[in-house]
Amino acid sequence: MAAQGADAVLRIQEERAKEYQKLNALLGSDKDGASTVMGIQRSTLVFQELSETAIALREELARDPVAADVVGIIDRIQGYESEKLRLTVEIQALKQSHIADQEDSPIGDDAHTSSCHCHQPSPRDVRAALQEGYQKMEACVQNILECMEELQYIKHG
C-alpha cells in the first residue's frame, strides 16, 4: 500500500506542478485584470481540490502502519505547498507594488530616501523583499523535490 500511496502522491504533485506553470504564465502575462482574477480563482480551486485529494489519501494511508513514511511525507508536502502558495501571492503583491511605485515615481530610488517618513517601502526595500521571497520559494521547491525523491524511493523500493 505504501508504494501505491507514494505513486498517488507523485501524481498529485505532477498536477500541482502543471497548475503552477499555468498560474505563473498567467501572472507573467499582460492579460487584463478580470482575466487574471478569473485565472487566479480557477487555480485556487484546483489547488484546493488537489489538497483535499492529498488529505483524503493521507487519511486512508494513516490506517496502514506500513505507509507511515508516506503519511509523514504528505504532511510535509502539504506544509511546503501551503507556504509556496502563500509566497506566490506575496511575491505577486510585491511585484504589483513595485510596478505601481515605478509608474508613480519615475524619478527612481533617489526620490524615496531613508529620511522619508511615509509608510511606503522604497523600491530598494521592495527589491530586497522580492529577493527574500524568491529565496524562500526556492527553499520550498527544494524541500518538495526532496520529498518527491523519497516517494520515488518508496514507490520503487
N, C-alpha and C positions, 0 to 999 in steps of 0.2 A: 504494500500500500504506500510505503514511503516513496518508492520510485515513481509511482503513478501521481502521487501528490506533488512531487518535485516537478514532473513534467507539466502538470496543470498550472503550477505557479509560473513556470517559464513561459507558458503560452499567455498567461495574463500579462506578464511583463512585456512580451512582444507587442501585445495590443496597446499597452501604455506607451511604449516607445513610438509606435505609429501615431498615436494621438498627440504626443508631444511634438512630433515632426509637423503635423498639421497645425497645431497651435502656434509653434514657433514661426512657421511660414506665414500664418495669418498675422501675427504680431509684427512681423517684419515687412508686411505689405503696405501698400498705400490705399487699402480699401477704406471706404467711408466708415464713419463711426457706428452706424446702425449695423452694417455687415460685420464689423469687428465684434460688437457686443453680442450679436447672434452667434457668431462663431465661438466666442468665449463661453457663452451659455451652453452650447452644444458640447464643447469639450468638457465643461464642468460636469454635465450629465454623464458623459462617457466615463470620466474618471470616477465618479460616484458609483456607477454600475460596476466598474472593474473592482473597486474597493469592496463593494458588497459581495461580489463573487469571491474575492480573496478571503473575506471574513467568514463566509459560509464554508469555504473549503477548509479554513483553519479549524472551524468548529467540528467539521466532520473528521478531520485528521486527529484532533485532540483526543478522540475516543480510542485511538490506536497508539499504544506506548511505543511501538516501533517507529512511528512517524514523528516522535517528539522533536527531532532535529529540524524537520521541515516546518513544524509549527513555530519553533523559535525563529526560523528564517523568515517566515511570513510576517511575524510580529516586527522584526527588524525592518523588513522591506516596507511594510505599511508606515512605519515611523519615518523612514527616509523619504518615501514618496510624499507623505504629508508635508515634510519640510521642503522638499523640492518644489511642490506646488506653491507653497507659501512664498518661497524665494522667487519663483517665476512671477508671481503677482507683484511682489515688492520691487523687483528689478524693472518690470514694465512701468510701474508707477514712477520710479526714479528716472527712467528714460523719458517718459512724458513730461515730467517736471523739468528735466534738463533741456528738452526741446522748447518748452514754453519759456523757460528763462532765457534761452538764446534768442528767441523771437522778441521777447520783451526788452532785452538789454543787448543791443548789437555792439555796445562798446566793449564787452568782454569782461574778464575777471577783474580788471582794474576798477571797474565801476562798482564793484562789491568788495570792499576792503574789510579787513579784520576789525576796523573801528565802527563798522556798520552795526547799528542797534536794532535792525529789523529782524524778523523771525524767519526769513527765508535763508536756506543754506546757500552758500556761494557755489558757483559752478565747480570749483575745485573740490568742495565738500561732496557735491553730488557725484563727481567722478570717483572720488575715494570710496564712497558708499557703494557705487556700482561695482568697483573692483572687488570690494569685500564680498558683495553679493555673489559675484561670479566665482570667487574662490570657494565660498560656502556651497554653491551649486555644484562645483566640480567635486568637492568632498562627498556630497550626497551621491552623485553619479558613481564615483569610485566605490563607495560603500555598497550601492545597489549592484554594481558589477561583481564585487566580491561575493555577495550573497548568491548571485546567479551562478558563479563558478562553483560554489558549494552545492547548489541544486543540481548542476550538471554532474558533479561527482556522485551525489546520491542517486541520481537517475541512472547513471551507467555503472555505479559501484557494485 
